[in-house]
Amino acid sequence: MLYDTIFLDQDGVICDFYLEAIRAHLRVNRRIPWLDHQGTPLQLRQQWYLERWPTPGKGSLVKALGITAPEHLSANYSHEWCQREFWRPMLQEPFTWNWMVAFPYYKDLIKLLEGYCNTLCICTHAASKTYQEYGGKKLWQHNHQLHQYELIVIDNKWRLAKPRTLLIDDYTKNLEPFAAKGGDTLLFPQPWNAAHTNYQRPLAYVKEFFDFKQASLTS
């Protein structure tokens, strides 16, 4: 096996956090011009928003939703205000985490990864710091027949890093400290990160990563 453990990010890799966040803001009548969505929030489809992502290669969902703080606030308070405004519509609904849509390739991705490691763990960060998110992520895993995989909820994923481990994540800031601690990393392609040109071929992109790793070991 190439790795002892692969840590697979949940939000943004197998679970579409972005889609549900956008739907939550549509439900409170936030206007999102780039989205050009005419139906109900529930009618917003995954491919529609992925194809229209406004800043390819950049991943600020807060900015994509058009959340800006009042001008009179200082820089520190502006960030806190934007974060509260971002989470407000999501936390109003206790079933937010259960409604997260799985990416269509998630089962094939997991099957692929199992061929390259002794242990596969699902790894996530509960950014809202609420009990609804902690419990909801576990329930989401159970509802999608992933209960056999250990779920690790952790703020600092770099604490899991050591040789022969791999973190697959869509967020670059999670990968850099993990690599600094001796683990391998793979940026999972999505419209909001530097691998965005490959977001429509995620399984092939991941397979190419492993093919390269294996070739490097035998050369």
PLY file of the C-alpha trace (Angstrom):
ply
format ascii 1.0
element vertex 219
property float x
property float y
property float z
element edge 218
property int vertex1
property int vertex2
end_header
0.00 0.00 0.00
1.19 3.51 -0.76
-0.17 4.90 2.52
-0.97 3.69 5.99
-3.81 6.20 6.28
-5.64 8.48 3.88
-7.61 11.31 5.46
-10.45 12.29 3.13
-12.05 15.68 3.66
-15.83 15.65 3.87
-17.02 19.18 2.98
-16.14 20.17 -0.55
-14.84 16.72 -1.53
-17.59 14.17 -0.94
-20.24 16.45 0.57
-21.39 19.65 -1.17
-21.24 22.23 1.60
-21.17 25.08 -0.93
-24.45 24.09 -2.54
-26.33 23.94 0.75
-24.79 27.23 1.93
-25.96 28.95 -1.24
-29.44 27.41 -0.90
-29.64 28.59 2.71
-28.91 32.17 1.68
-31.41 31.98 -1.17
-34.02 30.90 1.39
-33.54 34.22 3.22
-33.80 36.08 -0.10
-30.15 36.99 -0.55
-29.54 38.23 -4.08
-26.64 36.45 -5.83
-26.30 38.03 -9.30
-23.69 35.67 -10.75
-25.84 32.65 -9.93
-28.69 33.72 -12.23
-31.02 31.21 -10.57
-34.73 31.66 -11.25
-36.28 28.76 -9.32
-36.67 27.87 -5.66
-33.55 27.25 -3.53
-34.21 23.50 -3.65
-34.28 23.64 -7.45
-30.72 24.97 -7.60
-28.63 22.15 -9.04
-25.04 21.32 -8.31
-23.74 21.64 -11.86
-25.44 25.02 -12.33
-23.52 26.80 -9.59
-20.25 24.94 -10.28
-20.25 26.10 -13.91
-20.99 29.68 -12.87
-18.53 30.02 -9.97
-17.57 33.71 -10.21
-13.86 33.59 -9.34
-12.24 30.38 -10.68
-9.33 29.39 -8.49
-10.51 31.45 -5.50
-12.66 30.00 -2.78
-14.22 32.68 -0.61
-17.82 31.59 -0.25
-18.50 34.68 1.87
-17.42 36.92 -1.02
-19.24 34.80 -3.58
-22.46 35.31 -1.61
-21.88 39.06 -1.62
-21.59 39.36 2.15
-19.90 42.64 3.08
-19.78 44.35 6.45
-20.99 47.90 7.11
-18.29 50.45 6.32
-18.16 51.87 9.85
-16.83 48.62 11.33
-13.12 48.07 11.91
-11.27 45.32 10.04
-11.47 42.87 12.97
-15.16 43.45 13.60
-15.87 43.34 9.86
-14.57 39.77 9.67
-16.63 38.69 12.69
-19.73 40.40 11.29
-19.34 38.65 7.91
-18.88 35.28 9.58
-22.03 35.71 11.67
-23.97 36.81 8.59
-22.68 33.80 6.65
-23.72 31.25 9.31
-27.02 32.90 10.31
-29.33 31.33 7.66
-27.60 27.97 7.90
-28.01 27.72 11.66
-31.67 28.71 11.55
-32.44 25.32 10.06
-31.56 22.31 12.27
-31.53 19.94 9.29
-28.94 21.91 7.29
-26.26 19.26 7.70
-28.59 16.41 6.76
-29.56 18.22 3.54
-26.01 18.38 2.23
-25.90 16.78 -1.23
-23.24 14.15 -1.90
-21.09 14.63 -4.98
-22.10 11.99 -7.56
-18.66 10.38 -7.66
-18.25 9.92 -3.90
-18.66 6.12 -3.84
-16.26 5.63 -6.75
-13.75 7.95 -5.11
-13.83 6.00 -1.86
-13.47 2.69 -3.70
-10.46 4.09 -5.56
-8.79 5.35 -2.39
-9.21 2.04 -0.58
-6.84 0.50 -3.11
-4.01 2.76 -1.98
-4.16 2.68 1.83
-4.54 0.41 4.82
-7.03 2.75 6.50
-9.36 5.37 5.09
-10.72 8.01 7.48
-13.14 10.84 6.81
-11.82 14.09 8.19
-13.70 17.37 8.67
-13.68 20.72 10.42
-16.79 21.93 12.27
-16.40 25.59 11.39
-19.68 26.77 12.95
-18.68 25.35 16.36
-22.24 24.22 16.95
-23.56 20.90 18.20
-25.83 20.78 15.16
-22.81 20.60 12.87
-20.93 18.01 14.94
-23.93 15.71 15.14
-25.16 16.52 11.65
-21.89 15.49 10.00
-21.97 12.12 11.70
-25.61 11.64 10.70
-24.77 12.61 7.11
-22.07 9.94 7.08
-24.55 7.35 8.36
-27.24 8.40 5.85
-24.79 7.90 2.98
-23.69 4.42 4.08
-20.27 5.60 5.25
-20.66 4.69 8.91
-17.91 2.06 8.67
-15.29 4.79 8.22
-13.97 6.64 11.23
-15.07 10.28 11.25
-12.49 12.68 12.69
-13.75 16.18 13.49
-10.72 18.36 14.04
-9.86 22.05 13.69
-6.18 21.58 12.82
-5.79 18.71 10.38
-2.00 19.02 10.45
-2.09 17.30 13.85
-2.86 14.06 11.97
0.18 14.31 9.72
3.07 11.86 9.77
4.99 9.85 7.17
2.84 7.53 5.01
-0.30 9.59 5.53
-2.17 11.55 2.87
-4.67 14.38 3.28
-7.08 14.98 0.39
-8.75 18.37 0.77
-10.23 21.10 -1.40
-8.79 23.87 0.79
-5.12 24.78 0.30
-4.72 26.23 3.79
-5.41 22.80 5.28
-2.79 21.14 3.07
0.22 23.38 3.59
0.68 22.76 7.36
-0.06 19.04 6.89
2.78 18.78 4.36
5.06 20.77 6.69
4.53 18.09 9.35
5.62 15.26 7.05
2.40 14.08 5.42
1.53 13.96 1.73
-1.25 16.13 0.35
-3.55 16.28 -2.65
-5.59 19.34 -3.54
-8.96 18.00 -4.65
-10.11 19.89 -7.76
-13.02 22.29 -7.36
-13.87 25.58 -9.09
-12.70 27.52 -6.02
-9.10 26.25 -5.84
-5.91 26.14 -7.87
-6.83 22.76 -9.42
-10.08 24.16 -10.82
-9.35 23.24 -14.44
-9.76 19.57 -13.42
-12.97 19.83 -11.39
-15.01 18.02 -14.07
-12.66 15.02 -14.03
-11.97 14.47 -10.32
-11.52 10.69 -10.37
-9.08 10.79 -13.28
-7.17 13.60 -11.55
-6.87 11.61 -8.34
-5.85 8.46 -10.23
-3.11 10.41 -12.01
-1.77 11.51 -8.64
-1.45 7.92 -7.45
0.02 6.76 -10.75
2.70 9.42 -10.43
3.43 8.42 -6.82
3.78 4.77 -7.76
6.01 5.58 -10.73
8.22 7.70 -8.48
8.71 4.80 -6.08
9.72 2.35 -8.83
11.99 4.67 -10.81
0 1
1 2
2 3
3 4
4 5
5 6
6 7
7 8
8 9
9 10
10 11
11 12
12 13
13 14
14 15
15 16
16 17
17 18
18 19
19 20
20 21
21 22
22 23
23 24
24 25
25 26
26 27
27 28
28 29
29 30
30 31
31 32
32 33
33 34
34 35
35 36
36 37
37 38
38 39
39 40
40 41
41 42
42 43
43 44
44 45
45 46
46 47
47 48
48 49
49 50
50 51
51 52
52 53
53 54
54 55
55 56
56 57
57 58
58 59
59 60
60 61
61 62
62 63
63 64
64 65
65 66
66 67
67 68
68 69
69 70
70 71
71 72
72 73
73 74
74 75
75 76
76 77
77 78
78 79
79 80
80 81
81 82
82 83
83 84
84 85
85 86
86 87
87 88
88 89
89 90
90 91
91 92
92 93
93 94
94 95
95 96
96 97
97 98
98 99
99 100
100 101
101 102
102 103
103 104
104 105
105 106
106 107
107 108
108 109
109 110
110 111
111 112
112 113
113 114
114 115
115 116
116 117
117 118
118 119
119 120
120 121
121 122
122 123
123 124
124 125
125 126
126 127
127 128
128 129
129 130
130 131
131 132
132 133
133 134
134 135
135 136
136 137
137 138
138 139
139 140
140 141
141 142
142 143
143 144
144 145
145 146
146 147
147 148
148 149
149 150
150 151
151 152
152 153
153 154
154 155
155 156
156 157
157 158
158 159
159 160
160 161
161 162
162 163
163 164
164 165
165 166
166 167
167 168
168 169
169 170
170 171
171 172
172 173
173 174
174 175
175 176
176 177
177 178
178 179
179 180
180 181
181 182
182 183
183 184
184 185
185 186
186 187
187 188
188 189
189 190
190 191
191 192
192 193
193 194
194 195
195 196
196 197
197 198
198 199
199 200
200 201
201 202
202 203
203 204
204 205
205 206
206 207
207 208
208 209
209 210
210 211
211 212
212 213
213 214
214 215
215 216
216 217
217 218
